[in-house]
């Protein structure tokens, strides 16, 4: 059992990470500016309310709690949800403050959250990758403050890993479009649409290239990453996503409709293949996503979408 310090523990992803790590037997310290309501904190977890941007606050709280590992999730989590300069300053300062304080105190394992948006898809100037599926070798081309701040978070752990050698272990991960447990029940996603609506209208998921991940799968990934960090290269970055796409049709047909010029690139995305590969996490860590929208969605789809979903469950080669 480890003592794990999780920033942003009250957020969409943070709640599931805190719950999953606590269920796995860890002692979890959930840190956020906003406390969870009474009764929402799982057994095995405690929470601290703090503004980690306040001078010295990260160092103080980490010094008081003395964790075995830090998982940094706290950030402005949605692009363009605040002025660009505010997003950039907030996210980069938070990442540096937490990682620097944890390093100064000698916390053995430090992980930060990044984002698939570092790749630059959705750019108003146009964007095409060298190939599909996208993976950690795809060149980053961030075009907004959120994506740039997340790339800098990755570079921050790599900088500290270069300075510390093997004394402290660092990693970053890029969770795909996070779906929390209540969203399978019909609660709106971070973009305001329900999952049933996103599946019924491909235009809603197309800006994210149809990527997604169950928040509980991210918690499982982080538990395994913490276990394996001593055995993998230091400062690694991982994509963390579902084994399929958030779509009822193959991306080989959908992608060219929303990503001009991608016909040849996306032709191999047949069946339920996602646009984002998690092969690196599978190979280095032995991690596999367990949950898909086909098994978790509780909200009824319309008749046409239901037929496609059923076909995807029983005859994946047709989707």
C-alpha positions in Angstrom: 0.0 0.0 0.0 1.2 3.5 -0.9 0.3 7.0 0.3 -0.7 8.9 -2.8 -1.2 12.6 -3.1 -3.7 13.4 -5.9 -4.2 17.0 -7.0 -7.6 17.9 -8.6 -9.2 15.1 -6.7 -12.7 16.7 -6.8 -12.7 16.9 -10.6 -14.4 14.8 -13.2 -11.3 12.5 -13.5 -10.0 13.1 -10.0 -13.0 11.6 -8.3 -12.6 8.3 -10.1 -8.9 8.3 -9.6 -9.2 8.8 -5.9 -11.9 6.2 -5.6 -10.0 3.6 -7.7 -6.7 4.0 -5.9 -8.5 3.9 -2.5 -10.3 0.7 -3.6 -7.0 -0.8 -4.7 -5.8 -0.4 -1.1 -3.8 2.8 -1.2 -4.1 5.7 1.3 -5.1 8.6 -0.8 -4.9 12.4 -0.1 -7.3 14.2 -2.4 -6.3 17.9 -2.8 -8.5 20.5 -4.5 -9.7 24.0 -4.0 -13.2 22.6 -3.7 -14.0 19.8 -1.2 -16.2 16.9 -2.1 -19.6 16.9 -0.3 -19.8 14.9 2.8 -20.3 11.2 2.1 -18.7 11.4 -1.4 -15.2 10.6 -0.3 -14.4 6.9 -0.5 -13.0 4.9 2.5 -9.3 5.1 2.5 -9.2 8.7 1.3 -8.9 12.0 3.1 -9.2 15.4 1.5 -7.4 18.7 1.9 -8.6 22.0 0.5 -5.8 24.2 -0.8 -4.9 26.7 -3.5 -1.7 25.1 -4.9 -0.9 28.3 -6.8 -0.4 30.2 -3.6 3.3 30.7 -2.9 4.7 27.8 -0.9 1.4 26.0 -0.6 2.4 22.9 -2.6 5.6 22.6 -0.6 3.8 23.0 2.7 1.1 20.5 2.0 3.4 17.9 0.5 5.8 18.4 3.5 2.9 17.8 6.0 1.5 14.7 4.2 4.8 13.1 3.0 3.3 10.9 0.3 5.0 8.0 -1.6 3.7 9.3 -4.9 2.1 12.4 -6.5 -0.4 12.3 -9.3 -1.0 15.9 -10.6 -4.4 16.3 -12.2 -5.3 19.8 -11.2 -5.8 22.2 -14.1 -8.3 24.3 -16.1 -9.5 21.2 -17.9 -11.4 22.5 -20.9 -9.9 24.5 -23.8 -11.2 28.1 -24.2 -13.2 27.8 -20.9 -11.2 30.8 -19.6 -9.0 33.5 -21.3 -6.0 31.9 -23.1 -3.5 33.7 -20.9 -5.3 32.5 -17.7 -5.4 28.9 -18.9 -1.7 29.0 -19.9 -0.5 30.6 -16.7 -2.7 28.5 -14.4 -1.9 25.1 -15.9 1.9 25.7 -16.4 2.3 27.2 -12.9 0.4 24.5 -11.2 2.4 21.7 -12.9 5.7 23.3 -12.1 4.7 24.2 -8.5 3.6 20.7 -7.7 6.3 18.8 -9.5 9.0 21.1 -8.2 7.8 20.8 -4.6 7.5 17.0 -4.8 11.0 16.8 -6.3 12.5 19.1 -3.6 11.0 16.8 -0.9 12.2 13.7 -2.6 8.8 12.1 -3.4 9.9 8.9 -5.2 7.2 8.8 -7.9 5.7 11.8 -9.7 3.0 11.7 -12.5 1.4 14.5 -14.3 -1.7 14.6 -16.5 -1.3 15.8 -20.1 -3.8 15.7 -23.0 -4.1 14.2 -26.5 -4.7 17.8 -27.7 -1.0 18.4 -27.6 -1.0 16.8 -31.1 -2.8 19.8 -32.5 -5.9 18.3 -34.1 -8.7 20.8 -34.7 -6.4 23.6 -35.7 -8.2 26.3 -37.7 -5.2 26.3 -40.1 -5.8 22.6 -40.9 -4.1 19.5 -39.5 -3.2 16.0 -40.7 -1.0 13.5 -38.9 1.8 11.5 -40.5 -0.3 8.4 -40.0 -3.1 6.7 -38.0 -3.5 5.5 -35.4 -2.0 8.3 -33.4 0.6 7.4 -30.8 3.4 8.9 -28.6 5.6 9.2 -31.7 3.1 11.5 -33.5 4.7 15.0 -33.5 3.0 17.5 -31.1 1.6 20.7 -32.8 -0.4 22.5 -30.1 -2.4 25.5 -31.4 -4.1 26.8 -28.2 -3.1 27.7 -24.7 -4.6 24.5 -23.2 -2.7 22.2 -25.5 0.5 24.1 -25.1 0.2 24.1 -21.3 -0.2 20.3 -21.3 2.9 19.8 -23.6 4.8 22.0 -21.1 3.6 19.7 -18.3 5.1 16.8 -20.1 8.4 18.7 -20.7 8.4 19.6 -17.1 8.6 16.0 -15.9 11.2 15.3 -18.6 13.3 18.2 -17.4 13.2 17.0 -13.8 13.9 13.4 -14.9 17.0 14.7 -16.8 18.2 16.5 -13.7 17.5 13.8 -11.2 18.6 10.7 -13.1 17.2 7.6 -11.5 16.7 9.1 -8.0 13.1 10.0 -8.6 10.8 8.4 -11.2 8.6 10.6 -13.4 5.9 10.0 -16.0 3.1 11.8 -17.9 -0.1 10.5 -19.4 -2.6 11.7 -22.0 -6.1 10.6 -21.0 -8.6 10.7 -23.9 -12.0 12.4 -23.6 -12.8 11.4 -20.0 -16.2 9.8 -19.3 -17.1 9.6 -15.6 -19.5 7.0 -14.2 -22.5 9.3 -13.9 -22.1 10.2 -17.6 -22.9 6.6 -18.6 -26.2 7.1 -16.7 -27.1 10.2 -18.8 -25.4 13.1 -17.1 -24.0 15.7 -19.6 -20.3 15.4 -20.6 -17.8 18.2 -20.2 -19.0 19.6 -23.6 -22.6 19.7 -22.5 -24.0 16.8 -24.6 -25.0 13.4 -23.3 -23.1 10.3 -24.6 -26.2 9.1 -26.4 -26.3 12.5 -28.2 -22.6 12.2 -29.1 -23.1 8.8 -30.5 -26.2 9.8 -32.5 -24.5 12.8 -34.0 -20.9 12.1 -35.1 -20.2 15.8 -35.5 -20.2 16.1 -31.7 -17.3 13.7 -31.2 -15.4 14.5 -34.4 -13.5 17.5 -32.9 -11.9 15.0 -30.5 -11.3 12.5 -33.3 -13.8 10.2 -31.5 -11.5 9.4 -28.7 -12.7 8.6 -25.1 -11.8 6.8 -22.0 -13.7 5.6 -18.9 -12.4 7.5 -15.8 -12.2 4.2 -13.9 -9.9 2.8 -16.6 -7.6 5.8 -16.0 -7.5 4.9 -12.3 -6.5 1.3 -13.1 -3.8 2.6 -15.5 -2.4 4.9 -12.8 -2.4 2.1 -10.2 -0.4 -0.1 -12.6 1.9 2.8 -13.7 2.8 3.4 -10.0 3.6 -0.2 -9.6 5.8 -0.4 -12.8 7.6 3.0 -12.7 10.8 1.5 -11.3 11.0 -0.9 -14.2 10.4 1.4 -17.2 12.5 4.3 -18.7 12.2 7.5 -16.7 10.0 10.4 -17.9 7.8 8.4 -20.3 4.5 9.7 -21.7 1.5 7.4 -22.4 -1.8 7.7 -24.2 -4.6 6.3 -22.2 -7.8 5.6 -24.1 -10.6 3.1 -24.8 -10.1 0.1 -27.1 -12.6 1.5 -29.6 -13.9 4.8 -30.9 -16.8 6.8 -29.6 -18.7 6.1 -32.8 -21.2 3.7 -34.2 -19.5 3.6 -37.7 -15.9 2.8 -38.7 -13.6 5.7 -38.6 -12.4 4.9 -42.1 -15.7 6.3 -43.3 -16.3 8.9 -40.6 -12.9 10.6 -40.5 -12.8 11.9 -44.1 -16.2 13.6 -43.5 -14.7 15.7 -40.7 -11.0 15.7 -41.4 -10.5 16.8 -45.0 -7.7 15.0 -46.8 -7.6 12.0 -44.4 -9.1 9.4 -46.7 -5.9 7.4 -47.3 -4.6 8.0 -43.7 -7.7 6.7 -42.1 -8.4 3.8 -44.4 -6.8 1.3 -41.9 -9.2 2.4 -39.1 -11.6 -0.4 -39.8 -14.1 -2.2 -37.5 -14.1 -0.5 -34.1 -10.5 0.7 -34.3 -9.8 4.0 -32.5 -7.7 6.8 -33.8 -5.5 6.7 -30.8 -3.2 3.8 -29.9 -2.5 2.6 -26.4 0.0 0.0 -27.5 2.8 1.6 -25.6 0.9 1.3 -22.3 0.1 -2.3 -23.2 3.7 -3.2 -24.1 5.5 -1.4 -21.3 3.0 -1.8 -18.5 0.7 -4.6 -19.5 -2.3 -2.3 -19.2 -5.6 -2.9 -21.1 -8.7 -0.7 -21.1 -11.6 -2.7 -19.7 -14.7 -0.5 -20.5 -16.3 0.6 -23.7 -19.4 2.6 -24.5 -21.0 -0.6 -25.7 -20.8 -2.2 -22.3 -21.3 0.8 -20.0 -23.8 3.1 -21.7 -27.1 3.0 -19.7 -29.0 5.7 -21.7 -31.1 4.3 -24.6 -30.0 5.2 -28.1 -32.4 6.0 -31.0 -33.4 3.0 -33.1 -30.9 3.4 -35.9 -28.0 4.0 -33.5 -29.0 1.0 -31.4 -28.9 -1.3 -34.4 -25.4 -0.1 -35.2 -24.3 -0.5 -31.6 -25.6 -4.0 -31.5 -23.8 -4.9 -34.7 -20.6 -3.5 -33.1 -21.0 -5.8 -30.1 -21.5 -9.0 -32.1 -19.9 -8.4 -35.4 -17.0 -6.0 -35.0 -15.7 -6.5 -38.5 -18.6 -4.6 -39.9 -18.0 -1.5 -37.8 
